[in-house]
Each structure stands twice: as C-alpha cells, then as structure tokens.
Amino acid sequence: MGSSANGSRTATTSNGGAGRAPVDKEVDFANYFCTYAFLYHQKEMLSDRVRMDAYYDAVFRNPSHFLGKWLAFQKRWDLVRKFRRAPIGFQRRLSTRASQGTGSGILAIWSAQAGARKVYAVEATKMAEHARQLVKANKLEDVVEVIEGSIEDVTLPEKVDVIISEWMGYFLLRESMFDSVICARDRWLKPTGVMLKLRWRRGSDLQFQMSLLLVENVRDDVDLCAWTSLWNNLHPNQVVGTAAIIKELDCLTATVDDILNVQASIKSSINAGDTRFCGFGGWFDVHFRVFLLHPSALVHEGNDLIVDFSMSRSKENHRLMEVELNCEIRQSSGELLPLSRNKFYIE
Ligand SMILES: C[S@@+](CC[C@H](N)C(=O)[O-])C[C@H]1O[C@@H](n2cnc3c(N)ncnc32)[C@H](O)[C@@H]1O
C-alpha cells in the first residue's frame, strides 16, 4: 500500500507479531505520528542533552561506519549546533545509509557531516519538509535525500550499509517503534550492514539491555502514581537492591515477536540497611522508569527479591505497554513473603 505524506493512509498493516490484530494506519497516525509533525515536539527531543550527546558521539566517534557509506535512518534526537534533537539516517561517502524517522533531520545531517556518501532520511510526517530545509541550509542536499512516508511503505533506490534510528520510548519499548526499525532492517539493510543504537556493549554497536532495580523514597502522590509508572530522575542512594537485566536485544537479529511480550524471572538482593522498599526502577541506558508499590514493604539487608516481570502491548493501543511485576521477598531464614501482584501502564 503506497503512503503519501501525512495521513492519507487508510489501509491497515500488520504490527508484525504472530496472531496480533492489524493496526489501523489512520488511527495510528492520529494517536501517534501527528504529534511528531509539530516543531515543539522535535525541539523537545533536540533539547534532550543526554540523548543528543549520545547520538553525536555515536556518529562522530565511529567514522568508519560513516565514511563513504549509504545510510538510512529513523527517529529521534540529536544535537546539532542550533538544533538539539532530530532523527538521522545516513550513508557513507563510499556506502549508503538510511535513517528511518528522521524528524528534524539531525541524524541525517550529522551522518553526512561524518562522511556518509548518501543518506536516505525517511520521515512519516510533514516534518520531512523542515528536515529538507535544514539539509539545504547545511548545503548537504547532494548527500541527504529526505523521503516523506513511512519506512514500511517507501521504496529506497538501493540497500544501505547503516541504519540509524532513535526509536526508544519510555522504558525502551513504549511507542513500539522498534517494529519499524526491524522492518527497515529486513527490507533495506545490506547483509553486511550495521545498525546504530544508543548503547554499546562488548565492543559492538548492535545490542542494548533493559534493566530493573529497586528503589525507595520516590512516592509522593499515591493517587497519581498508583496505576501508571513515573518518569523520574533517581539518585543512586534511592536504590536499595542489586540491578538485574530483564531483556537483552540484538538489533541485527531481533524480531517483533521478541518484543511483543517481555517476560523475565530475576533476583535482586537488598544491599541497603533496613529500609522501605517503595517500588521498582526500570531503565535502559541512563534513564529510569519507576513503578511504585502501594503500600511499600519493609526490607532488610540480605533479603532477596524474587521478581516475575511481564510486559505486553495494550490491546487498545499497541504503542502503549502494560507491565506486571510480581514479587516475593526471601528473608535470610529462607522464608518467602509474597507481595501483591502489581500491574502498571506505560502511557
Ligand atoms: C523520536 S522522533 C526522532 C526524530 C529524530 N530522528 C531525532 O533523533 O531527533 C521519531 C521520528 O520518527 C518518525 N517515525 C516513527 N515511525 C516511523 C516510520 N515507521 N516511518 C517513518 N518515520 C517514522 C516520527 O514521525 C518522528 O519524527
């Protein structure tokens, strides 16, 4: 199904997971994409210093991925001089890049500045027009080609060497945008290609992890926080237990089914003195997502928290997530104290 710009799409599309209801593109555009068409939203992303610095470093500290490459890219935030956040897709001078969800175009521009030979910057909304202007203002129109349309629908002239995309939402998977990155990868990445993401581990740029830890003293407004998780800054002294990884994904091989439902059984040991256990903190890279307990529980150094984690997509809106955190406290004596089941919504 072809997709002209900004909302003329009415067909449904599969969201990729086996047995999942198809997503109505028009509804998805109204619920999700439309906000990205506003400059204030792009500026907000461009103002996220941590995000922008991370992408800037990713691009300019990895020249070998860019010089002469063909790139494509997708969403999210970078900092370039006057602008602070934007998605970039790019290509090297000797190879090609695609950027899915280019937004303001920042990642595409950086990619070109880093030496990409050709960059296809794909953006689903009318923000593509602003990206095009920015590319021109930076005199990069010979390298960066802005394409308005969704990455699921557009046709690139060729396969690319690199896909760069800022697709991470709250608690990583909110927004379900990784589905589109997977689609871009499967359609347009060369077999030898790479994908850039925010976090590097084991010398590779292809993986990230999502982790969970235990926090205290972050509850202020029980009514507000009871059923939705909080976006919050946590101080290390609020963390009372050891961290545990609940999910690791390899961007090069992950499928949509891998992220439709995330489940994990983990253990976290209390390493603070006697204190109140008020909730869970979840993060990827540098951010925490807080899931508060009501009521909080008394925990002691040496206790182990045995946690079952489960995350799935909301039936009403596949961009939103529902998280269940079920926990038991194992005391030093071996006795298990169950905590009530806790369900949270990431909206
Ligand atoms: C989080 S923003 C990032 C923008 C920019 N890359 C940046 O880093 O500042 C995500 C962008 O990707 C676009 N987007 C999301 N899904 C897309 C898809 N499937 N195809 C094309 N664009 C998409 C959104 O419209 C939005 O502008």
The ligand as a Tripos MOL2 file, in Angstrom:
@<TRIPOS>MOLECULE
LIG
   27    29     1     0     0
SMALL
NO_CHARGES

@<TRIPOS>ATOM
      1 C1         11.5790   10.1450   18.3700 C.3       1 LIG1
      2 S1         11.4770   11.0040   16.8630 S.3       1 LIG1
      3 C2         13.1800   11.1490   16.4030 C.3       1 LIG1
      4 C3         13.4130   12.2390   15.4190 C.3       1 LIG1
      5 C4         14.9050   12.4270   15.0580 C.3       1 LIG1
      6 N1         15.4650   11.2350   14.4440 N.3       1 LIG1
      7 C5         15.7440   12.7650   16.2390 C.2       1 LIG1
      8 O1         16.5350   11.9350   16.6610 O.co2     1 LIG1
      9 O2         15.6070   13.8620   16.7360 O.co2     1 LIG1
     10 C6         10.8840    9.7500   15.7980 C.3       1 LIG1
     11 C7         10.5570   10.2180   14.4180 C.3       1 LIG1
     12 O3         10.3680    9.0780   13.6170 O.3       1 LIG1
     13 C8          9.2110    9.2340   12.8530 C.3       1 LIG1
     14 N2          8.7160    7.8670   12.6260 N.ar      1 LIG1
     15 C9          8.2610    6.9810   13.5430 C.ar      1 LIG1
     16 N3          7.9310    5.8220   12.9640 N.ar      1 LIG1
     17 C10         8.1900    5.9740   11.6420 C.ar      1 LIG1
     18 C11         8.0250    5.1340   10.4970 C.ar      1 LIG1
     19 N4          7.5370    3.9170   10.6280 N.pl3     1 LIG1
     20 N5          8.3800    5.6190    9.2860 N.ar      1 LIG1
     21 C12         8.8780    6.8870    9.1650 C.ar      1 LIG1
     22 N6          9.0260    7.7340   10.2010 N.ar      1 LIG1
     23 C13         8.6860    7.2770   11.4250 C.ar      1 LIG1
     24 C14         8.3020   10.1070   13.7050 C.3       1 LIG1
     25 O4          7.3500   10.8030   12.9270 O.3       1 LIG1
     26 C15         9.3030   11.0360   14.3690 C.3       1 LIG1
     27 O5          9.5540   12.1910   13.6350 O.3       1 LIG1
@<TRIPOS>BOND
     1     1     2 1
     2     2     3 1
     3     2    10 1
     4     3     4 1
     5     4     5 1
     6     5     6 1
     7     5     7 1
     8     7     8 2
     9     7     9 1
    10    10    11 1
    11    11    12 1
    12    11    26 1
    13    12    13 1
    14    13    14 1
    15    13    24 1
    16    14    15 ar
    17    14    23 ar
    18    15    16 ar
    19    16    17 ar
    20    17    18 ar
    21    17    23 ar
    22    18    19 1
    23    18    20 ar
    24    20    21 ar
    25    21    22 ar
    26    22    23 ar
    27    24    25 1
    28    24    26 1
    29    26    27 1
@<TRIPOS>SUBSTRUCTURE
     1 LIG1         1 GROUP 0 **** ****
